[in-house]
C-alpha cells in the first residue's frame, strides 16, 4: 500500500453535529481537508466514515498517519 499525502502538520479542529456522518479524506489529496472531495478515485484509498454521536469539537488527523482513523492520535508529533 502506498503512503497518503501529508495534508497538514497538525490536526483539523472541527465542530461536528450529532447524528451527522462525515467522510474523512484518507489519501491526503482532497482540496476540502479534512473531508473527502473524491480525489482518491483511481487510488487504493477510500474515505473513512465518522458518525458524530454528540455535537462537539473533534480533531481530525491532518498528517494521515493516525492509528485511530479518522481522529488525531498525536502521530504528527512523531515525524
Backbone as XML, in Angstrom:
<?xml version="1.0"?>
<chain id="A" units="angstrom">
  <residue number="1" name="UNK">
    <atom name="N" x="0.848" y="-1.187" z="0.000"/>
    <atom name="CA" x="0.000" y="0.000" z="0.000"/>
    <atom name="C" x="0.886" y="1.239" z="0.000"/>
  </residue>
  <residue number="2" name="UNK">
    <atom name="N" x="0.538" y="2.212" z="-0.816"/>
    <atom name="CA" x="1.311" y="3.451" z="-0.852"/>
    <atom name="C" x="0.920" y="4.357" z="0.310"/>
  </residue>
  <residue number="3" name="UNK">
    <atom name="N" x="1.763" y="5.328" z="0.559"/>
    <atom name="CA" x="1.522" y="6.256" z="1.663"/>
    <atom name="C" x="0.634" y="7.407" z="1.209"/>
  </residue>
  <residue number="4" name="UNK">
    <atom name="N" x="-0.233" y="7.871" z="2.096"/>
    <atom name="CA" x="-1.066" y="9.032" z="1.761"/>
    <atom name="C" x="-0.228" y="10.309" z="1.758"/>
  </residue>
  <residue number="5" name="UNK">
    <atom name="N" x="-0.736" y="11.338" z="1.120"/>
    <atom name="CA" x="-0.113" y="12.656" z="1.126"/>
    <atom name="C" x="-0.368" y="13.287" z="2.488"/>
  </residue>
  <residue number="6" name="UNK">
    <atom name="N" x="0.665" y="13.866" z="3.076"/>
    <atom name="CA" x="0.511" y="14.567" z="4.358"/>
    <atom name="C" x="-0.193" y="15.890" z="4.072"/>
  </residue>
  <residue number="7" name="UNK">
    <atom name="N" x="-1.422" y="16.027" z="4.534"/>
    <atom name="CA" x="-2.228" y="17.216" z="4.247"/>
    <atom name="C" x="-1.885" y="18.381" z="5.169"/>
  </residue>
  <residue number="8" name="UNK">
    <atom name="N" x="-1.472" y="18.083" z="6.409"/>
    <atom name="CA" x="-1.165" y="19.129" z="7.387"/>
    <atom name="C" x="-0.250" y="18.558" z="8.468"/>
  </residue>
  <residue number="9" name="UNK">
    <atom name="N" x="0.436" y="19.436" z="9.150"/>
    <atom name="CA" x="1.316" y="19.032" z="10.247"/>
    <atom name="C" x="0.606" y="19.038" z="11.594"/>
  </residue>
  <residue number="10" name="UNK">
    <atom name="N" x="-0.643" y="19.428" z="11.590"/>
    <atom name="CA" x="-1.452" y="19.482" z="12.807"/>
    <atom name="C" x="-2.850" y="18.943" z="12.484"/>
  </residue>
  <residue number="11" name="UNK">
    <atom name="N" x="-3.620" y="18.587" z="13.508"/>
    <atom name="CA" x="-4.986" y="18.110" z="13.250"/>
    <atom name="C" x="-5.914" y="19.251" z="12.843"/>
  </residue>
  <residue number="12" name="UNK">
    <atom name="N" x="-7.043" y="18.872" z="12.263"/>
    <atom name="CA" x="-8.082" y="19.817" z="11.881"/>
    <atom name="C" x="-9.153" y="19.809" z="12.965"/>
  </residue>
  <residue number="13" name="UNK">
    <atom name="N" x="-9.336" y="20.919" z="13.665"/>
    <atom name="CA" x="-10.371" y="21.046" z="14.686"/>
    <atom name="C" x="-11.683" y="21.372" z="13.978"/>
  </residue>
  <residue number="14" name="UNK">
    <atom name="N" x="-12.700" y="20.542" z="14.194"/>
    <atom name="CA" x="-13.987" y="20.719" z="13.525"/>
    <atom name="C" x="-15.125" y="20.532" z="14.514"/>
  </residue>
  <residue number="15" name="UNK">
    <atom name="N" x="-16.110" y="21.384" z="14.408"/>
    <atom name="CA" x="-17.347" y="21.207" z="15.170"/>
    <atom name="C" x="-18.206" y="20.224" z="14.386"/>
  </residue>
  <residue number="16" name="UNK">
    <atom name="N" x="-18.607" y="19.139" z="15.034"/>
    <atom name="CA" x="-19.472" y="18.158" z="14.385"/>
    <atom name="C" x="-20.842" y="18.186" z="15.042"/>
  </residue>
  <residue number="17" name="UNK">
    <atom name="N" x="-21.832" y="17.749" z="14.289"/>
    <atom name="CA" x="-23.213" y="17.778" z="14.762"/>
    <atom name="C" x="-23.711" y="16.353" z="14.981"/>
  </residue>
  <residue number="18" name="UNK">
    <atom name="N" x="-24.298" y="16.104" z="16.132"/>
    <atom name="CA" x="-24.830" y="14.779" z="16.462"/>
    <atom name="C" x="-25.756" y="14.276" z="15.367"/>
  </residue>
  <residue number="19" name="UNK">
    <atom name="N" x="-25.590" y="12.994" z="15.011"/>
    <atom name="CA" x="-26.440" y="12.387" z="14.005"/>
    <atom name="C" x="-25.992" y="12.625" z="12.580"/>
  </residue>
  <residue number="20" name="UNK">
    <atom name="N" x="-24.863" y="13.303" z="12.387"/>
    <atom name="CA" x="-24.361" y="13.606" z="11.054"/>
    <atom name="C" x="-23.175" y="12.707" z="10.734"/>
  </residue>
  <residue number="21" name="UNK">
    <atom name="N" x="-23.079" y="12.277" z="9.483"/>
    <atom name="CA" x="-21.951" y="11.483" z="9.011"/>
    <atom name="C" x="-20.957" y="12.396" z="8.292"/>
  </residue>
  <residue number="22" name="UNK">
    <atom name="N" x="-19.692" y="12.153" z="8.541"/>
    <atom name="CA" x="-18.606" y="12.893" z="7.904"/>
    <atom name="C" x="-17.679" y="11.879" z="7.244"/>
  </residue>
  <residue number="23" name="UNK">
    <atom name="N" x="-17.093" y="12.245" z="6.123"/>
    <atom name="CA" x="-16.185" y="11.345" z="5.422"/>
    <atom name="C" x="-14.799" y="11.976" z="5.356"/>
  </residue>
  <residue number="24" name="UNK">
    <atom name="N" x="-13.895" y="11.418" z="6.158"/>
    <atom name="CA" x="-12.528" y="11.905" z="6.296"/>
    <atom name="C" x="-11.681" y="11.466" z="5.107"/>
  </residue>
  <residue number="25" name="UNK">
    <atom name="N" x="-10.920" y="12.391" z="4.580"/>
    <atom name="CA" x="-10.013" y="12.108" z="3.468"/>
    <atom name="C" x="-8.843" y="11.268" z="3.971"/>
  </residue>
  <residue number="26" name="UNK">
    <atom name="N" x="-8.693" y="10.064" z="3.447"/>
    <atom name="CA" x="-7.593" y="9.177" z="3.839"/>
    <atom name="C" x="-6.387" y="9.298" z="2.918"/>
  </residue>
  <residue number="27" name="UNK">
    <atom name="N" x="-6.588" y="9.830" z="1.705"/>
    <atom name="CA" x="-5.488" y="9.900" z="0.738"/>
    <atom name="C" x="-4.635" y="11.153" z="0.908"/>
  </residue>
  <residue number="28" name="UNK">
    <atom name="N" x="-5.212" y="12.196" z="1.499"/>
    <atom name="CA" x="-4.484" y="13.444" z="1.697"/>
    <atom name="C" x="-4.535" y="14.390" z="0.521"/>
  </residue>
  <residue number="29" name="UNK">
    <atom name="N" x="-5.239" y="14.019" z="-0.551"/>
    <atom name="CA" x="-5.256" y="14.841" z="-1.762"/>
    <atom name="C" x="-6.462" y="15.760" z="-1.891"/>
  </residue>
  <residue number="30" name="UNK">
    <atom name="N" x="-7.440" y="15.613" z="-1.007"/>
    <atom name="CA" x="-8.647" y="16.424" z="-1.078"/>
    <atom name="C" x="-8.322" y="17.910" z="-0.927"/>
  </residue>
  <residue number="31" name="UNK">
    <atom name="N" x="-9.002" y="18.727" z="-1.680"/>
    <atom name="CA" x="-8.879" y="20.189" z="-1.552"/>
    <atom name="C" x="-9.819" y="20.712" z="-0.472"/>
  </residue>
  <residue number="32" name="UNK">
    <atom name="N" x="-10.597" y="19.815" z="0.135"/>
    <atom name="CA" x="-11.583" y="20.166" z="1.152"/>
    <atom name="C" x="-11.204" y="19.507" z="2.485"/>
  </residue>
  <residue number="33" name="UNK">
    <atom name="N" x="-9.927" y="19.539" z="2.838"/>
    <atom name="CA" x="-9.443" y="18.881" z="4.062"/>
    <atom name="C" x="-10.197" y="19.375" z="5.287"/>
  </residue>
  <residue number="34" name="UNK">
    <atom name="N" x="-10.499" y="18.498" z="6.213"/>
    <atom name="CA" x="-10.084" y="17.102" z="6.312"/>
    <atom name="C" x="-11.060" y="16.137" z="5.643"/>
  </residue>
  <residue number="35" name="UNK">
    <atom name="N" x="-12.001" y="16.668" z="4.862"/>
    <atom name="CA" x="-13.056" y="15.837" z="4.305"/>
    <atom name="C" x="-12.787" y="15.458" z="2.853"/>
  </residue>
  <residue number="36" name="UNK">
    <atom name="N" x="-13.376" y="14.355" z="2.461"/>
    <atom name="CA" x="-13.196" y="13.799" z="1.123"/>
    <atom name="C" x="-13.890" y="14.657" z="0.067"/>
  </residue>
  <residue number="37" name="UNK">
    <atom name="N" x="-13.209" y="14.838" z="-1.066"/>
    <atom name="CA" x="-13.827" y="15.504" z="-2.213"/>
    <atom name="C" x="-13.775" y="14.610" z="-3.454"/>
  </residue>
  <residue number="38" name="UNK">
    <atom name="N" x="-13.430" y="13.332" z="-3.255"/>
    <atom name="CA" x="-13.380" y="12.391" z="-4.371"/>
    <atom name="C" x="-12.021" y="12.278" z="-5.029"/>
  </residue>
  <residue number="39" name="UNK">
    <atom name="N" x="-11.019" y="12.988" z="-4.525"/>
    <atom name="CA" x="-9.682" y="12.976" z="-5.129"/>
    <atom name="C" x="-9.016" y="11.604" z="-5.088"/>
  </residue>
  <residue number="40" name="UNK">
    <atom name="N" x="-9.514" y="10.704" z="-4.259"/>
    <atom name="CA" x="-8.931" y="9.365" z="-4.139"/>
    <atom name="C" x="-9.275" y="8.454" z="-5.314"/>
  </residue>
  <residue number="41" name="UNK">
    <atom name="N" x="-10.213" y="8.856" z="-6.152"/>
    <atom name="CA" x="-10.642" y="7.996" z="-7.262"/>
    <atom name="C" x="-9.432" y="7.574" z="-8.097"/>
  </residue>
  <residue number="42" name="UNK">
    <atom name="N" x="-9.347" y="6.278" z="-8.364"/>
    <atom name="CA" x="-8.233" y="5.733" z="-9.123"/>
    <atom name="C" x="-7.049" y="5.343" z="-8.250"/>
  </residue>
  <residue number="43" name="UNK">
    <atom name="N" x="-7.200" y="5.484" z="-6.920"/>
    <atom name="CA" x="-6.137" y="5.093" z="-5.991"/>
    <atom name="C" x="-6.657" y="3.950" z="-5.123"/>
  </residue>
  <residue number="44" name="UNK">
    <atom name="N" x="-5.811" y="3.451" z="-4.246"/>
    <atom name="CA" x="-6.213" y="2.383" z="-3.331"/>
    <atom name="C" x="-6.887" y="2.911" z="-2.070"/>
  </residue>
  <residue number="45" name="UNK">
    <atom name="N" x="-7.001" y="4.222" z="-1.944"/>
    <atom name="CA" x="-7.562" y="4.835" z="-0.740"/>
    <atom name="C" x="-9.074" y="4.983" z="-0.839"/>
  </residue>
  <residue number="46" name="UNK">
    <atom name="N" x="-9.723" y="4.922" z="0.317"/>
    <atom name="CA" x="-11.150" y="5.197" z="0.417"/>
    <atom name="C" x="-11.365" y="6.076" z="1.648"/>
  </residue>
  <residue number="47" name="UNK">
    <atom name="N" x="-12.357" y="6.954" z="1.610"/>
    <atom name="CA" x="-12.610" y="7.807" z="2.772"/>
    <atom name="C" x="-13.087" y="6.986" z="3.962"/>
  </residue>
  <residue number="48" name="UNK">
    <atom name="N" x="-12.910" y="7.542" z="5.148"/>
    <atom name="CA" x="-13.319" y="6.881" z="6.385"/>
    <atom name="C" x="-14.533" y="7.622" z="6.941"/>
  </residue>
  <residue number="49" name="UNK">
    <atom name="N" x="-15.606" y="6.870" z="7.164"/>
    <atom name="CA" x="-16.844" y="7.461" z="7.676"/>
    <atom name="C" x="-16.732" y="7.694" z="9.181"/>
  </residue>
  <residue number="50" name="UNK">
    <atom name="N" x="-17.128" y="8.883" z="9.607"/>
    <atom name="CA" x="-17.183" y="9.231" z="11.025"/>
    <atom name="C" x="-18.616" y="9.602" z="11.351"/>
  </residue>
  <residue number="51" name="UNK">
    <atom name="N" x="-19.205" y="8.905" z="12.306"/>
    <atom name="CA" x="-20.575" y="9.177" z="12.753"/>
    <atom name="C" x="-20.509" y="9.984" z="14.051"/>
  </residue>
  <residue number="52" name="UNK">
    <atom name="N" x="-20.990" y="11.203" z="14.015"/>
    <atom name="CA" x="-20.999" y="12.040" z="15.218"/>
    <atom name="C" x="-22.149" y="11.617" z="16.121"/>
  </residue>
  <residue number="53" name="UNK">
    <atom name="N" x="-21.816" y="11.177" z="17.321"/>
    <atom name="CA" x="-22.849" y="10.792" z="18.281"/>
    <atom name="C" x="-23.228" y="11.960" z="19.190"/>
  </residue>
  <residue number="54" name="UNK">
    <atom name="N" x="-22.331" y="12.950" z="19.283"/>
    <atom name="CA" x="-22.572" y="14.157" z="20.073"/>
    <atom name="C" x="-22.167" y="15.370" z="19.252"/>
  </residue>
  <residue number="55" name="UNK">
    <atom name="N" x="-22.788" y="16.499" z="19.536"/>
    <atom name="CA" x="-22.355" y="17.758" z="18.933"/>
    <atom name="C" x="-21.199" y="18.281" z="19.775"/>
  </residue>
  <residue number="56" name="UNK">
    <atom name="N" x="-20.023" y="18.377" z="19.171"/>
    <atom name="CA" x="-18.820" y="18.787" z="19.904"/>
    <atom name="C" x="-17.690" y="19.071" z="18.929"/>
  </residue>
  <residue number="57" name="UNK">
    <atom name="N" x="-16.566" y="19.515" z="19.455"/>
    <atom name="CA" x="-15.370" y="19.726" z="18.651"/>
    <atom name="C" x="-14.553" y="18.434" z="18.664"/>
  </residue>
  <residue number="58" name="UNK">
    <atom name="N" x="-14.137" y="17.993" z="17.468"/>
    <atom name="CA" x="-13.256" y="16.835" z="17.349"/>
    <atom name="C" x="-12.044" y="17.249" z="16.522"/>
  </residue>
  <residue number="59" name="UNK">
    <atom name="N" x="-11.014" y="16.448" z="16.595"/>
    <atom name="CA" x="-9.769" y="16.753" z="15.890"/>
    <atom name="C" x="-9.478" y="15.642" z="14.886"/>
  </residue>
  <residue number="60" name="UNK">
    <atom name="N" x="-9.726" y="15.955" z="13.610"/>
    <atom name="CA" x="-9.464" y="15.009" z="12.537"/>
    <atom name="C" x="-7.982" y="15.049" z="12.175"/>
  </residue>
  <residue number="61" name="UNK">
    <atom name="N" x="-7.417" y="13.880" z="11.934"/>
    <atom name="CA" x="-5.996" y="13.766" z="11.602"/>
    <atom name="C" x="-5.674" y="14.531" z="10.323"/>
  </residue>
  <residue number="62" name="UNK">
    <atom name="N" x="-4.573" y="15.281" z="10.357"/>
    <atom name="CA" x="-4.106" y="16.001" z="9.173"/>
    <atom name="C" x="-2.893" y="15.354" z="8.533"/>
  </residue>
  <residue number="63" name="UNK">
    <atom name="N" x="-2.111" y="14.619" z="9.326"/>
    <atom name="CA" x="-0.889" y="14.003" z="8.790"/>
    <atom name="C" x="-1.171" y="12.682" z="8.089"/>
  </residue>
  <residue number="64" name="UNK">
    <atom name="N" x="-2.353" y="12.127" z="8.305"/>
    <atom name="CA" x="-2.815" y="10.875" z="7.698"/>
    <atom name="C" x="-2.073" y="9.643" z="8.207"/>
  </residue>
  <residue number="65" name="UNK">
    <atom name="N" x="-1.385" y="9.764" z="9.347"/>
    <atom name="CA" x="-0.636" y="8.643" z="9.920"/>
    <atom name="C" x="-1.279" y="8.075" z="11.188"/>
  </residue>
  <residue number="66" name="UNK">
    <atom name="N" x="-2.402" y="8.611" z="11.601"/>
    <atom name="CA" x="-3.049" y="8.177" z="12.841"/>
    <atom name="C" x="-3.428" y="6.700" z="12.822"/>
  </residue>
  <residue number="67" name="UNK">
    <atom name="N" x="-3.300" y="6.063" z="13.952"/>
    <atom name="CA" x="-3.737" y="4.675" z="14.091"/>
    <atom name="C" x="-5.215" y="4.614" z="14.462"/>
  </residue>
  <residue number="68" name="UNK">
    <atom name="N" x="-5.795" y="5.752" z="14.825"/>
    <atom name="CA" x="-7.209" y="5.792" z="15.222"/>
    <atom name="C" x="-8.021" y="6.604" z="14.207"/>
  </residue>
  <residue number="69" name="UNK">
    <atom name="N" x="-7.907" y="6.229" z="12.944"/>
    <atom name="CA" x="-8.614" y="6.947" z="11.880"/>
    <atom name="C" x="-10.090" y="7.096" z="12.188"/>
  </residue>
  <residue number="70" name="UNK">
    <atom name="N" x="-10.658" y="8.240" z="11.991"/>
    <atom name="CA" x="-10.109" y="9.420" z="11.359"/>
    <atom name="C" x="-9.581" y="10.474" z="12.334"/>
  </residue>
  <residue number="71" name="UNK">
    <atom name="N" x="-9.591" y="10.160" z="13.614"/>
    <atom name="CA" x="-9.234" y="11.165" z="14.615"/>
    <atom name="C" x="-7.739" y="11.172" z="14.914"/>
  </residue>
  <residue number="72" name="UNK">
    <atom name="N" x="-7.246" y="12.324" z="15.285"/>
    <atom name="CA" x="-5.835" y="12.508" z="15.605"/>
    <atom name="C" x="-5.449" y="11.691" z="16.840"/>
  </residue>
  <residue number="73" name="UNK">
    <atom name="N" x="-4.295" y="11.037" z="16.766"/>
    <atom name="CA" x="-3.753" y="10.312" z="17.925"/>
    <atom name="C" x="-2.373" y="10.838" z="18.315"/>
  </residue>
  <residue number="74" name="UNK">
    <atom name="N" x="-1.988" y="11.993" z="17.742"/>
    <atom name="CA" x="-0.691" y="12.574" z="18.056"/>
    <atom name="C" x="0.429" y="12.106" z="17.149"/>
  </residue>
  <residue number="75" name="UNK">
    <atom name="N" x="0.136" y="11.302" z="16.145"/>
    <atom name="CA" x="1.166" y="10.785" z="15.242"/>
    <atom name="C" x="1.961" y="11.893" z="14.559"/>
  </residue>
  <residue number="76" name="UNK">
    <atom name="N" x="1.341" y="13.054" z="14.339"/>
    <atom name="CA" x="2.049" y="14.154" z="13.672"/>
    <atom name="C" x="3.250" y="14.620" z="14.489"/>
  </residue>
  <residue number="77" name="UNK">
    <atom name="N" x="3.274" y="14.339" z="15.780"/>
    <atom name="CA" x="4.391" y="14.747" z="16.639"/>
    <atom name="C" x="5.552" y="13.766" z="16.549"/>
  </residue>
  <residue number="78" name="UNK">
    <atom name="N" x="5.340" y="12.603" z="15.951"/>
    <atom name="CA" x="6.378" y="11.573" z="15.834"/>
    <atom name="C" x="7.298" y="11.798" z="14.650"/>
  </residue>
  <residue number="79" name="UNK">
    <atom name="N" x="6.824" y="12.505" z="13.644"/>
    <atom name="CA" x="7.590" y="12.667" z="12.391"/>
    <atom name="C" x="8.646" y="13.730" z="12.484"/>
  </residue>
</chain>
